[in-house]
Amino acid sequence: MASVHMTEGSITKHLISYAVPLILGNLFQLTYNAVDSIVVGRFIGKDALAAVGTANPVMSIIVLGISGICIGASVIMSEFFGAEEYDALKKEMATTTVFGLYFSIGVMLLGILFSRPLLRLLQVPEEILGIASLYLCIVFLGAPFTYFYNAISAALKSIGDSKTPLKFLAFASVFNAVLDLILIGYFQLGVVYSAVATVIAEAASAILCIHYVYQKIPLLQLGWKEFRIDRPLLKRTLQYGSITALQQACQPVGKLLIQGAVNTMGIDVIASFNAVNRIDD
């Protein structure tokens, strides 16, 4: 079982070996949007780059909000693992997974339903409103995959394994870039296929995580009868997760408000703002 008892051995070594993959993971997560912007701007043009830019702050809020909930769950799973309460650890993982299924499907449906009205509220120019809303709708289809990757990644990190989720995220980032280059650079299929590539890459990272757990980590393997919500654990998970989700989403909310102001300045400014923001991120 790939787990680490971090109360044993060198503290410094544990901190470095655990933290470095987390830092690299953040960088790989950001490459999704960066690669999309680079490929779209290079092969399609400024209108497509601007469309992706108007959608990015909304995407970031969703991704970081989901990540925040899973971070909260990982705190609880870490406590159970450290106390060697493995049945409770499984119950927490099951609760997080089942809740996440309903939550992410709700996010997906609401996102698809309100993508266009939200972009109108952000004053996205009419010239790119249609393509931006379609791009955002497709991205929302990936919400369940994003949740499951983050949930299983959090479970692995809670038992001391921060390297395996990094490997799958790195693969997904490279896979996303390759798909972008093939679909947009080679076949010239248009900006919405950048969103399709992102969803496929997110699905790949989630599937790889699930496969790894059921092949290598018996401690985290759940049977069909174990997939149910424990209400006290759900309440505790949401108490932890809501705080971390709000903390994660604070900066993207600020950028969303700035994006709304930038959107009134025209497509050239939107495209420039998007290009600079990828570096800033």
Backbone as CSV, one residue per row, in Angstrom:
resi,resn,N_x,N_y,N_z,CA_x,CA_y,CA_z,C_x,C_y,C_z
1,MET,0.856,-1.197,0.000,0.000,0.000,0.000,0.881,1.232,0.000
2,ALA,0.654,2.160,-0.954,1.486,3.351,-1.090,1.023,4.437,-0.122
3,SER,1.356,4.273,1.146,1.010,5.281,2.144,2.253,5.622,2.944
4,VAL,2.233,6.811,3.549,3.407,7.295,4.265,2.996,7.735,5.659
5,HIS,3.670,7.214,6.673,3.449,7.675,8.033,4.388,8.847,8.283
6,MET,3.840,10.060,8.190,4.680,11.246,8.214,5.121,11.649,9.618
7,THR,4.697,10.869,10.625,5.172,11.133,11.988,6.474,10.381,12.271
8,GLU,6.929,9.622,11.282,8.162,8.857,11.455,9.231,9.376,10.500
9,GLY,10.499,9.403,10.966,11.596,9.818,10.103,11.810,11.323,10.106
10,SER,12.530,11.807,9.092,12.912,13.225,9.004,11.724,14.106,8.618
11,ILE,11.427,15.104,9.457,10.325,16.032,9.166,10.622,16.827,7.899
12,THR,11.849,17.323,7.790,12.228,18.132,6.627,12.067,17.344,5.327
13,LYS,12.526,16.108,5.334,12.420,15.272,4.148,10.961,15.036,3.771
14,HIS,10.121,14.772,4.777,8.692,14.571,4.511,8.061,15.832,3.923
15,LEU,8.383,16.972,4.495,7.800,18.236,4.024,8.163,18.508,2.569
16,ILE,9.448,18.328,2.257,9.906,18.608,0.896,9.300,17.613,-0.091
17,SER,9.355,16.325,0.236,8.863,15.300,-0.690,7.354,15.391,-0.886
18,TYR,6.643,15.914,0.123,5.186,16.042,0.015,4.794,17.353,-0.676
19,ALA,5.522,18.434,-0.376,5.134,19.767,-0.865,5.499,19.997,-2.325
20,VAL,6.660,19.505,-2.755,7.094,19.761,-4.135,6.073,19.257,-5.163
21,PRO,5.538,18.028,-5.034,4.502,17.602,-5.982,3.247,18.479,-5.950
22,LEU,2.904,19.035,-4.778,1.738,19.922,-4.700,1.983,21.197,-5.497
23,ILE,3.191,21.742,-5.372,3.538,22.963,-6.116,3.517,22.685,-7.617
24,LEU,4.137,21.592,-8.020,4.156,21.232,-9.439,2.743,20.946,-9.948
25,GLY,1.920,20.350,-9.082,0.530,20.085,-9.463,-0.229,21.359,-9.775
26,ASN,-0.016,22.400,-8.972,-0.658,23.692,-9.244,-0.232,24.238,-10.606
27,LEU,1.048,24.092,-10.912,1.554,24.590,-12.194,0.940,23.816,-13.362
28,PHE,0.866,22.497,-13.225,0.260,21.703,-14.300,-1.219,22.030,-14.466
29,GLN,-1.912,22.283,-13.344,-3.330,22.643,-13.415,-3.521,23.918,-14.220
30,LEU,-2.610,24.867,-14.033,-2.709,26.142,-14.749,-2.365,25.999,-16.228
31,THR,-1.610,24.956,-16.579,-1.247,24.804,-17.990,-2.447,24.472,-18.870
32,TYR,-3.524,23.933,-18.266,-4.733,23.681,-19.061,-5.167,24.968,-19.769
33,ASN,-5.409,26.013,-18.968,-5.873,27.277,-19.534,-4.805,27.945,-20.385
34,ALA,-3.549,27.863,-19.938,-2.469,28.512,-20.668,-2.316,27.915,-22.061
35,VAL,-2.303,26.593,-22.138,-2.143,25.926,-23.438,-3.322,26.238,-24.345
36,ASP,-4.534,26.208,-23.790,-5.713,26.547,-24.589,-5.566,27.942,-25.203
37,SER,-5.143,28.894,-24.379,-5.000,30.273,-24.860,-3.900,30.387,-25.914
38,ILE,-2.770,29.716,-25.678,-1.650,29.788,-26.628,-2.044,29.203,-27.982
39,VAL,-2.617,28.005,-27.961,-2.959,27.333,-29.219,-4.078,28.081,-29.943
40,VAL,-5.096,28.506,-29.201,-6.212,29.233,-29.811,-5.736,30.556,-30.403
41,GLY,-4.916,31.291,-29.644,-4.410,32.567,-30.142,-3.511,32.397,-31.351
42,ARG,-2.712,31.333,-31.354,-1.743,31.107,-32.443,-2.429,30.647,-33.723
43,PHE,-3.406,29.754,-33.622,-3.963,29.121,-34.817,-5.319,29.676,-35.257
44,ILE,-6.041,30.353,-34.369,-7.369,30.848,-34.750,-7.411,32.376,-34.814
45,GLY,-6.957,33.047,-33.744,-6.948,34.505,-33.787,-7.454,35.159,-32.522
46,LYS,-7.506,36.473,-32.563,-7.798,37.245,-31.353,-9.238,37.069,-30.872
47,ASP,-10.188,36.890,-31.788,-11.579,36.703,-31.359,-11.716,35.429,-30.516
48,ALA,-11.086,34.360,-30.975,-11.129,33.106,-30.233,-10.393,33.234,-28.907
49,LEU,-9.260,33.925,-28.919,-8.500,34.149,-27.685,-9.324,34.946,-26.684
50,ALA,-10.047,35.944,-27.170,-10.908,36.758,-26.307,-12.054,35.924,-25.744
51,ALA,-12.630,35.038,-26.569,-13.738,34.183,-26.123,-13.286,33.265,-24.991
52,VAL,-12.110,32.647,-25.155,-11.556,31.801,-24.101,-11.288,32.626,-22.847
53,GLY,-10.799,33.850,-23.035,-10.489,34.726,-21.896,-11.701,35.091,-21.072
54,THR,-12.836,35.334,-21.721,-14.040,35.696,-20.966,-14.575,34.521,-20.159
55,ALA,-14.294,33.289,-20.627,-14.783,32.099,-19.929,-13.855,31.666,-18.796
56,ASN,-12.581,32.007,-18.879,-11.583,31.504,-17.933,-11.873,31.812,-16.462
57,PRO,-12.279,33.049,-16.097,-12.545,33.309,-14.676,-13.672,32.446,-14.108
58,VAL,-14.701,32.193,-14.910,-15.802,31.331,-14.460,-15.290,29.906,-14.249
59,MET,-14.484,29.426,-15.201,-13.905,28.085,-15.081,-13.049,27.975,-13.828
60,SER,-12.265,29.013,-13.563,-11.361,28.979,-12.415,-12.129,28.891,-11.105
61,ILE,-13.228,29.624,-11.000,-14.043,29.582,-9.784,-14.571,28.169,-9.547
62,ILE,-15.047,27.521,-10.606,-15.587,26.167,-10.480,-14.497,25.184,-10.075
63,VAL,-13.363,25.223,-10.779,-12.277,24.274,-10.510,-11.733,24.451,-9.094
64,LEU,-11.486,25.710,-8.704,-10.908,25.958,-7.384,-11.936,25.734,-6.276
65,GLY,-13.215,25.974,-6.567,-14.256,25.666,-5.586,-14.331,24.168,-5.321
66,ILE,-14.309,23.373,-6.396,-14.300,21.914,-6.256,-13.056,21.460,-5.511
67,SER,-11.913,22.025,-5.879,-10.652,21.687,-5.216,-10.722,22.000,-3.728
68,GLY,-11.353,23.123,-3.381,-11.468,23.509,-1.974,-12.285,22.525,-1.163
69,ILE,-13.397,22.049,-1.718,-14.224,21.049,-1.032,-13.412,19.785,-0.780
70,CYS,-12.653,19.373,-1.795,-11.857,18.140,-1.669,-10.702,18.306,-0.695
71,ILE,-10.144,19.507,-0.610,-9.099,19.759,0.390,-9.672,19.611,1.792
72,GLY,-10.876,20.131,1.995,-11.537,19.976,3.292,-11.756,18.521,3.637
73,ALA,-12.177,17.732,2.644,-12.383,16.298,2.864,-11.062,15.603,3.183
74,SER,-9.988,16.044,2.542,-8.691,15.395,2.761,-8.184,15.603,4.176
75,VAL,-8.546,16.737,4.789,-8.159,16.979,6.185,-8.771,15.913,7.089
76,ILE,-10.051,15.629,6.862,-10.742,14.613,7.664,-10.170,13.224,7.397
77,MET,-9.925,12.914,6.119,-9.352,11.607,5.789,-7.964,11.443,6.397
78,SER,-7.194,12.520,6.418,-5.858,12.468,7.031,-5.943,12.164,8.524
79,GLU,-6.932,12.762,9.183,-7.117,12.510,10.615,-7.431,11.033,10.867
80,PHE,-8.324,10.490,10.056,-8.689,9.075,10.221,-7.504,8.162,9.908
81,PHE,-6.737,8.489,8.886,-5.590,7.670,8.533,-4.539,7.714,9.639
82,GLY,-4.278,8.899,10.170,-3.301,9.027,11.241,-3.706,8.279,12.498
83,ALA,-5.025,8.240,12.756,-5.539,7.527,13.937,-5.759,6.036,13.663
84,GLU,-5.447,5.613,12.432,-5.636,4.227,11.993,-7.099,3.778,12.094
85,GLU,-8.012,4.737,11.875,-9.446,4.431,11.826,-9.828,4.228,10.352
86,TYR,-9.475,3.082,9.819,-9.580,2.867,8.380,-11.023,2.717,7.897
87,ASP,-11.901,2.194,8.738,-13.314,2.118,8.355,-13.908,3.519,8.221
88,ALA,-13.549,4.404,9.150,-14.025,5.782,9.088,-13.453,6.496,7.865
89,LEU,-12.195,6.184,7.520,-11.576,6.756,6.324,-12.358,6.374,5.076
90,LYS,-12.758,5.105,4.999,-13.549,4.652,3.851,-14.920,5.336,3.809
91,LYS,-15.533,5.503,4.984,-16.837,6.172,5.033,-16.727,7.615,4.555
92,GLU,-15.632,8.276,4.939,-15.429,9.658,4.502,-15.205,9.719,2.996
93,MET,-14.435,8.790,2.482,-14.204,8.766,1.034,-15.507,8.495,0.287
94,ALA,-16.315,7.563,0.791,-17.600,7.257,0.163,-18.523,8.475,0.206
95,THR,-18.563,9.136,1.353,-19.404,10.330,1.508,-18.976,11.421,0.530
96,THR,-17.681,11.649,0.443,-17.150,12.671,-0.461,-17.457,12.320,-1.909
97,THR,-17.345,11.052,-2.251,-17.558,10.607,-3.632,-19.024,10.705,-4.037
98,VAL,-19.922,10.191,-3.203,-21.347,10.210,-3.551,-21.885,11.635,-3.566
99,PHE,-21.525,12.417,-2.540,-21.931,13.823,-2.541,-21.399,14.517,-3.788
100,GLY,-20.138,14.231,-4.124,-19.509,14.867,-5.280,-20.210,14.553,-6.583
101,LEU,-20.743,13.339,-6.705,-21.474,12.970,-7.915,-22.679,13.883,-8.100
102,TYR,-23.488,14.015,-7.044,-24.669,14.881,-7.126,-24.275,16.349,-7.301
103,PHE,-23.282,16.774,-6.535,-22.855,18.175,-6.575,-22.328,18.556,-7.954
104,SER,-21.444,17.716,-8.511,-20.828,18.062,-9.795,-21.841,18.012,-10.939
105,ILE,-22.805,17.084,-10.868,-23.852,17.054,-11.891,-24.714,18.318,-11.791
106,GLY,-24.999,18.747,-10.558,-25.743,19.994,-10.370,-24.994,21.195,-10.930
107,VAL,-23.686,21.253,-10.653,-22.848,22.338,-11.185,-22.856,22.309,-12.712
108,MET,-22.736,21.114,-13.271,-22.726,20.966,-14.728,-24.025,21.476,-15.351
109,LEU,-25.160,21.059,-14.798,-26.450,21.454,-15.363,-26.707,22.948,-15.207
110,LEU,-26.404,23.475,-14.024,-26.591,24.920,-13.805,-25.652,25.726,-14.698
111,GLY,-24.421,25.227,-14.846,-23.457,25.927,-15.694,-23.907,25.991,-17.135
112,ILE,-24.398,24.862,-17.649,-24.881,24.829,-19.031,-26.092,25.743,-19.199
113,LEU,-26.968,25.738,-18.202,-28.198,26.538,-18.277,-27.916,28.036,-18.215
114,PHE,-26.956,28.429,-17.390,-26.753,29.853,-17.134,-25.470,30.434,-17.740
115,SER,-24.777,29.666,-18.566,-23.538,30.168,-19.171,-23.770,31.457,-19.960
116,ARG,-24.733,31.426,-20.836,-24.983,32.603,-21.675,-25.458,33.805,-20.865
117,PRO,-26.466,33.638,-19.959,-26.871,34.789,-19.138,-25.728,35.347,-18.290
118,LEU,-24.871,34.467,-17.767,-23.752,34.930,-16.954,-22.772,35.748,-17.788
119,LEU,-22.478,35.279,-18.995,-21.558,36.016,-19.864,-22.177,37.344,-20.305
120,ARG,-23.486,37.372,-20.476,-24.157,38.653,-20.775,-24.008,39.612,-19.594
121,LEU,-24.159,39.069,-18.386,-23.995,39.884,-17.178,-22.586,40.452,-17.097
122,LEU,-21.618,39.691,-17.593,-20.218,40.145,-17.608,-19.921,41.038,-18.815
123,GLN,-20.948,41.385,-19.565,-20.855,42.317,-20.690,-19.910,41.838,-21.791
124,VAL,-19.959,40.545,-22.074,-19.167,39.990,-23.165,-19.711,40.536,-24.486
125,PRO,-18.846,41.043,-25.372,-19.308,41.592,-26.651,-20.108,40.570,-27.464
126,GLU,-21.128,41.062,-28.178,-22.005,40.190,-28.951,-21.243,39.375,-29.995
127,GLU,-20.129,39.939,-30.518,-19.377,39.255,-31.559,-18.815,37.911,-31.097
128,ILE,-18.534,37.804,-29.821,-17.928,36.560,-29.322,-18.808,35.859,-28.283
129,LEU,-19.993,36.401,-28.008,-20.858,35.843,-26.969,-21.254,34.402,-27.281
130,GLY,-21.633,34.126,-28.525,-22.080,32.790,-28.898,-20.994,31.747,-28.717
131,ILE,-19.807,32.032,-29.239,-18.717,31.065,-29.158,-18.216,30.920,-27.726
132,ALA,-18.223,32.021,-26.956,-17.768,31.969,-25.558,-18.725,31.133,-24.711
133,SER,-20.033,31.288,-24.932,-21.014,30.533,-24.152,-20.970,29.052,-24.509
134,LEU,-20.772,28.721,-25.794,-20.653,27.328,-26.200,-19.395,26.698,-25.599
135,TYR,-18.288,27.444,-25.634,-17.034,26.983,-25.035,-17.239,26.680,-23.554
136,LEU,-17.912,27.595,-22.850,-18.124,27.427,-21.417,-19.054,26.249,-21.121
137,CYS,-20.084,26.071,-21.941,-20.994,24.933,-21.757,-20.257,23.606,-21.860
138,ILE,-19.369,23.501,-22.846,-18.610,22.256,-23.020,-17.689,22.032,-21.833
139,VAL,-17.057,23.099,-21.357,-16.173,22.983,-20.200,-16.946,22.479,-18.985
140,PHE,-18.172,22.953,-18.806,-18.993,22.513,-17.673,-19.301,21.018,-17.723
141,LEU,-19.276,20.427,-18.906,-19.483,18.984,-19.021,-18.391,18.203,-18.293
142,GLY,-17.255,18.840,-18.105,-16.144,18.182,-17.424,-16.171,18.311,-15.917
143,ALA,-17.177,18.984,-15.348,-17.219,19.193,-13.892,-17.177,17.880,-13.096
144,PRO,-17.936,16.835,-13.482,-17.840,15.580,-12.725,-16.437,14.977,-12.752
145,PHE,-15.769,15.047,-13.907,-14.411,14.506,-13.999,-13.452,15.303,-13.120
146,THR,-13.618,16.628,-13.129,-12.779,17.480,-12.278,-12.968,17.130,-10.819
147,TYR,-14.216,16.910,-10.420,-14.488,16.580,-9.020,-13.863,15.241,-8.649
148,PHE,-14.072,14.228,-9.474,-13.576,12.894,-9.120,-12.052,12.852,-9.086
149,TYR,-11.407,13.566,-10.019,-9.939,13.620,-9.948,-9.505,14.250,-8.627
150,ASN,-10.110,15.385,-8.283,-9.714,16.086,-7.066,-10.041,15.289,-5.812
151,ALA,-11.177,14.583,-5.809,-11.565,13.783,-4.640,-10.606,12.621,-4.414
152,ILE,-10.287,11.909,-5.478,-9.390,10.765,-5.330,-7.969,11.228,-5.076
153,SER,-7.600,12.321,-5.723,-6.290,12.910,-5.450,-6.170,13.303,-3.983
154,ALA,-7.236,13.885,-3.422,-7.240,14.267,-2.008,-7.108,13.044,-1.114
155,ALA,-7.767,11.941,-1.494,-7.673,10.709,-0.699,-6.249,10.165,-0.709
156,LEU,-5.620,10.185,-1.874,-4.236,9.715,-1.970,-3.296,10.603,-1.157
157,LYS,-3.515,11.909,-1.225,-2.673,12.831,-0.451,-2.885,12.646,1.049
158,SER,-4.092,12.267,1.437,-4.388,12.105,2.865,-3.632,10.935,3.471
159,ILE,-3.212,9.981,2.633,-2.416,8.864,3.147,-0.929,9.045,2.814
160,GLY,-0.575,10.283,2.447,0.828,10.629,2.268,1.368,10.504,0.862
161,ASP,0.513,10.231,-0.126,0.968,10.059,-1.507,0.567,11.266,-2.349
162,SER,1.463,12.230,-2.463,1.188,13.404,-3.296,1.818,13.283,-4.680
163,LYS,2.628,12.240,-4.890,3.341,12.093,-6.160,2.476,11.449,-7.244
164,THR,1.684,10.456,-6.864,0.866,9.767,-7.867,-0.153,10.699,-8.528
165,PRO,-0.916,11.519,-7.767,-1.830,12.454,-8.431,-1.110,13.413,-9.371
166,LEU,0.131,13.799,-9.006,0.913,14.685,-9.875,1.197,14.017,-11.212
167,LYS,1.548,12.737,-11.185,1.852,12.018,-12.424,0.655,12.019,-13.365
168,PHE,-0.533,11.772,-12.794,-1.729,11.729,-13.640,-2.097,13.121,-14.149
169,LEU,-1.897,14.140,-13.316,-2.187,15.502,-13.743,-1.209,15.952,-14.817
170,ALA,0.063,15.569,-14.666,1.067,15.908,-15.680,0.708,15.253,-17.014
171,PHE,0.312,13.978,-16.951,-0.108,13.276,-18.175,-1.288,13.995,-18.821
172,ALA,-2.289,14.361,-18.002,-3.481,15.014,-18.536,-3.147,16.368,-19.161
173,SER,-2.218,17.105,-18.559,-1.817,18.406,-19.100,-1.151,18.258,-20.460
174,VAL,-0.259,17.281,-20.561,0.408,17.027,-21.846,-0.600,16.517,-22.876
175,PHE,-1.493,15.624,-22.435,-2.526,15.078,-23.312,-3.420,16.192,-23.847
176,ASN,-3.782,17.138,-22.987,-4.595,18.284,-23.389,-3.879,19.108,-24.456
177,ALA,-2.576,19.344,-24.245,-1.799,20.126,-25.206,-1.730,19.421,-26.563
178,VAL,-1.505,18.101,-26.540,-1.423,17.332,-27.780,-2.757,17.364,-28.516
179,LEU,-3.850,17.182,-27.785,-5.181,17.232,-28.405,-5.460,18.603,-29.001
180,ASP,-5.075,19.672,-28.276,-5.241,21.035,-28.804,-4.512,21.194,-30.133
181,LEU,-3.271,20.733,-30.175,-2.467,20.873,-31.388,-3.042,20.063,-32.541
182,ILE,-3.570,18.863,-32.222,-4.142,18.024,-33.276,-5.467,18.597,-33.778
183,LEU,-6.374,18.896,-32.833,-7.722,19.322,-33.215,-7.752,20.739,-33.785
184,ILE,-6.971,21.626,-33.201,-7.011,23.036,-33.614,-5.871,23.370,-34.574
185,GLY,-4.653,22.935,-34.194,-3.511,23.267,-35.041,-3.504,22.527,-36.361
186,TYR,-3.811,21.224,-36.317,-3.726,20.408,-37.545,-5.049,20.382,-38.318
187,PHE,-6.147,20.050,-37.616,-7.427,19.911,-38.306,-8.198,21.229,-38.429
188,GLN,-7.737,22.281,-37.719,-8.383,23.605,-37.797,-9.880,23.525,-37.475
189,LEU,-10.224,22.859,-36.352,-11.630,22.591,-36.051,-12.333,23.717,-35.284
190,GLY,-11.618,24.677,-34.756,-12.290,25.784,-34.088,-12.124,25.775,-32.587
191,VAL,-12.489,26.890,-31.959,-12.190,27.111,-30.545,-12.930,26.154,-29.612
192,VAL,-14.136,25.723,-29.989,-14.890,24.851,-29.079,-14.172,23.521,-28.867
193,TYR,-13.340,23.128,-29.823,-12.621,21.863,-29.667,-11.481,21.973,-28.661
194,SER,-11.117,23.194,-28.329,-10.187,23.389,-27.215,-10.861,22.964,-25.914
195,ALA,-12.136,23.298,-25.772,-12.905,22.862,-24.599,-13.093,21.357,-24.614
196,VAL,-13.339,20.784,-25.791,-13.479,19.323,-25.910,-12.200,18.634,-25.455
197,ALA,-11.049,19.161,-25.869,-9.765,18.592,-25.469,-9.580,18.649,-23.963
198,THR,-9.980,19.757,-23.356,-9.865,19.906,-21.910,-10.714,18.868,-21.173
199,VAL,-11.950,18.682,-21.619,-12.841,17.711,-20.975,-12.292,16.294,-21.115
200,ILE,-11.782,15.954,-22.294,-11.211,14.614,-22.507,-10.009,14.394,-21.595
201,ALA,-9.160,15.410,-21.470,-7.976,15.297,-20.612,-8.373,15.169,-19.145
202,GLU,-9.395,15.925,-18.730,-9.885,15.815,-17.350,-10.442,14.416,-17.082
203,ALA,-11.168,13.881,-18.059,-11.706,12.524,-17.916,-10.576,11.511,-17.783
204,ALA,-9.515,11.701,-18.556,-8.369,10.783,-18.505,-7.724,10.782,-17.129
205,SER,-7.543,11.972,-16.543,-6.907,12.051,-15.224,-7.782,11.395,-14.156
206,ALA,-9.097,11.569,-14.242,-10.008,10.947,-13.268,-9.993,9.427,-13.406
207,ILE,-10.048,8.933,-14.635,-10.067,7.485,-14.873,-8.759,6.848,-14.414
208,LEU,-7.639,7.509,-14.678,-6.343,6.990,-14.246,-6.266,6.892,-12.722
209,CYS,-6.787,7.911,-12.022,-6.796,7.890,-10.559,-7.629,6.727,-10.021
210,ILE,-8.826,6.576,-10.582,-9.713,5.496,-10.138,-9.064,4.137,-10.384
211,HIS,-8.503,3.947,-11.566,-7.850,2.677,-11.915,-6.688,2.395,-10.968
212,TYR,-5.902,3.421,-10.668,-4.745,3.238,-9.784,-5.180,2.789,-8.388
213,VAL,-6.206,3.443,-7.858,-6.685,3.089,-6.514,-7.145,1.638,-6.467
214,TYR,-7.896,1.218,-7.489,-8.443,-0.141,-7.471,-7.417,-1.204,-7.865
215,GLN,-6.260,-0.759,-8.329,-5.187,-1.702,-8.620,-4.159,-1.765,-7.487
216,LYS,-3.933,-0.626,-6.803,-2.780,-0.530,-5.907,-3.094,-0.218,-4.449
217,ILE,-4.255,0.409,-4.154,-4.499,0.924,-2.801,-5.735,0.269,-2.182
218,PRO,-5.604,-0.897,-1.585,-6.762,-1.588,-0.990,-7.472,-0.745,0.067
219,LEU,-6.719,0.071,0.793,-7.290,0.882,1.855,-8.390,1.818,1.347
220,LEU,-8.274,2.266,0.093,-9.218,3.239,-0.460,-10.244,2.615,-1.406
221,GLN,-10.202,1.314,-1.534,-11.129,0.647,-2.449,-12.492,0.461,-1.787
222,LEU,-13.534,0.920,-2.485,-14.901,0.848,-1.967,-15.718,-0.161,-2.759
223,GLY,-16.488,-0.988,-2.053,-17.438,-1.876,-2.701,-18.730,-1.126,-3.001
224,TRP,-19.571,-1.719,-3.861,-20.811,-1.038,-4.256,-21.678,-0.683,-3.048
225,LYS,-21.743,-1.569,-2.055,-22.590,-1.317,-0.894,-22.048,-0.218,0.016
226,GLU,-20.786,0.130,-0.171,-20.167,1.162,0.670,-20.393,2.567,0.131
227,PHE,-20.891,2.679,-1.094,-21.116,3.996,-1.683,-22.408,4.602,-1.138
228,ARG,-22.318,5.210,0.021,-23.461,5.903,0.613,-22.954,7.060,1.464
229,ILE,-23.857,7.997,1.701,-23.491,9.208,2.440,-23.709,9.009,3.931
230,ASP,-22.689,9.316,4.708,-22.794,9.348,6.162,-23.093,10.808,6.540
231,ARG,-24.291,11.067,7.026,-24.733,12.453,7.234,-23.850,13.250,8.196
232,PRO,-23.462,12.695,9.352,-22.559,13.463,10.229,-21.229,13.795,9.546
233,LEU,-20.697,12.845,8.790,-19.447,13.102,8.075,-19.648,14.130,6.961
234,LEU,-20.801,14.081,6.290,-21.079,15.061,5.243,-21.138,16.464,5.832
235,LYS,-21.808,16.596,6.983,-21.892,17.897,7.639,-20.500,18.419,7.982
236,ARG,-19.664,17.554,8.510,-18.305,17.945,8.873,-17.479,18.282,7.631
237,THR,-17.654,17.489,6.586,-16.938,17.728,5.330,-17.293,19.087,4.748
238,LEU,-18.578,19.420,4.767,-19.014,20.711,4.229,-18.548,21.871,5.111
239,GLN,-18.454,21.640,6.414,-17.925,22.682,7.294,-16.470,22.994,6.951
240,TYR,-15.685,21.940,6.765,-14.291,22.128,6.377,-14.194,22.639,4.932
241,GLY,-14.913,21.951,4.048,-14.774,22.217,2.624,-15.288,23.568,2.184
242,SER,-16.355,24.055,2.816,-16.902,25.352,2.406,-15.905,26.479,2.667
243,ILE,-15.171,26.371,3.771,-14.174,27.401,4.084,-13.032,27.364,3.079
244,THR,-12.499,26.170,2.813,-11.397,26.077,1.860,-11.853,26.430,0.445
245,ALA,-13.105,26.094,0.100,-13.623,26.446,-1.223,-13.719,27.964,-1.376
246,LEU,-14.221,28.640,-0.349,-14.299,30.101,-0.392,-12.911,30.725,-0.475
247,GLN,-11.989,30.158,0.283,-10.613,30.670,0.257,-10.006,30.494,-1.137
248,GLN,-10.221,29.321,-1.735,-9.686,29.045,-3.065,-10.295,29.967,-4.123
249,ALA,-11.587,30.303,-3.938,-12.307,31.043,-4.972,-12.193,32.556,-4.844
250,CYS,-11.606,33.051,-3.764,-11.560,34.499,-3.539,-10.885,35.255,-4.683
251,GLN,-9.678,34.830,-5.048,-8.955,35.525,-6.114,-9.667,35.421,-7.460
252,PRO,-10.158,34.233,-7.859,-10.910,34.161,-9.119,-12.150,35.052,-9.156
253,VAL,-12.821,35.214,-8.008,-13.978,36.117,-7.969,-13.532,37.549,-8.274
254,GLY,-12.404,37.953,-7.697,-11.856,39.280,-7.993,-11.539,39.428,-9.470
255,LYS,-10.940,38.397,-10.049,-10.613,38.448,-11.473,-11.864,38.459,-12.339
256,LEU,-12.919,37.794,-11.865,-14.180,37.800,-12.597,-14.741,39.216,-12.685
257,LEU,-14.665,39.946,-11.577,-15.146,41.328,-11.563,-14.306,42.212,-12.478
258,ILE,-12.985,41.995,-12.460,-12.104,42.747,-13.352,-12.404,42.408,-14.809
259,GLN,-12.641,41.110,-15.071,-12.960,40.682,-16.430,-14.216,41.380,-16.939
260,GLY,-15.209,41.546,-16.041,-16.431,42.243,-16.427,-16.159,43.668,-16.881
261,ALA,-15.211,44.343,-16.213,-14.851,45.707,-16.613,-14.072,45.705,-17.923
262,VAL,-13.166,44.731,-18.071,-12.354,44.640,-19.289,-13.228,44.351,-20.505
263,ASN,-14.294,43.574,-20.305,-15.151,43.180,-21.420,-15.823,44.367,-22.107
264,THR,-15.901,45.487,-21.441,-16.526,46.684,-22.039,-15.569,47.428,-22.960
265,MET,-14.303,47.003,-22.992,-13.279,47.747,-23.727,-12.976,47.199,-25.111
266,GLY,-13.674,46.139,-25.504,-13.484,45.617,-26.848,-12.651,44.355,-26.904
267,ILE,-12.720,43.696,-28.062,-12.099,42.385,-28.233,-10.577,42.447,-28.137
268,ASP,-9.958,43.490,-28.678,-8.497,43.599,-28.615,-8.008,43.615,-27.167
269,VAL,-8.679,44.392,-26.325,-8.283,44.500,-24.917,-8.544,43.171,-24.190
270,ILE,-9.673,42.539,-24.480,-9.993,41.251,-23.846,-8.918,40.213,-24.173
271,ALA,-8.534,40.133,-25.451,-7.518,39.171,-25.871,-6.178,39.457,-25.199
272,SER,-5.800,40.735,-25.135,-4.538,41.117,-24.490,-4.574,40.775,-23.001
273,PHE,-5.687,41.065,-22.361,-5.847,40.797,-20.927,-5.742,39.295,-20.647
274,ASN,-6.342,38.490,-21.527,-6.275,37.038,-21.372,-4.837,36.545,-21.498
275,ALA,-4.109,37.047,-22.482,-2.723,36.609,-22.695,-1.845,36.936,-21.483
276,VAL,-2.010,38.150,-20.939,-1.219,38.560,-19.790,-1.597,37.749,-18.552
277,ASN,-2.886,37.474,-18.395,-3.364,36.744,-17.223,-2.801,35.331,-17.137
278,ARG,-2.579,34.683,-18.292,-2.027,33.328,-18.271,-0.641,33.334,-17.633
279,ILE,0.149,34.371,-17.940,1.482,34.499,-17.343,1.360,34.858,-15.870
280,ASP,0.446,35.765,-15.563,0.235,36.185,-14.182,-0.168,35.006,-13.292
281,ASP,-1.037,34.138,-13.817,-1.463,32.949,-13.072,-0.277,32.074,-12.706
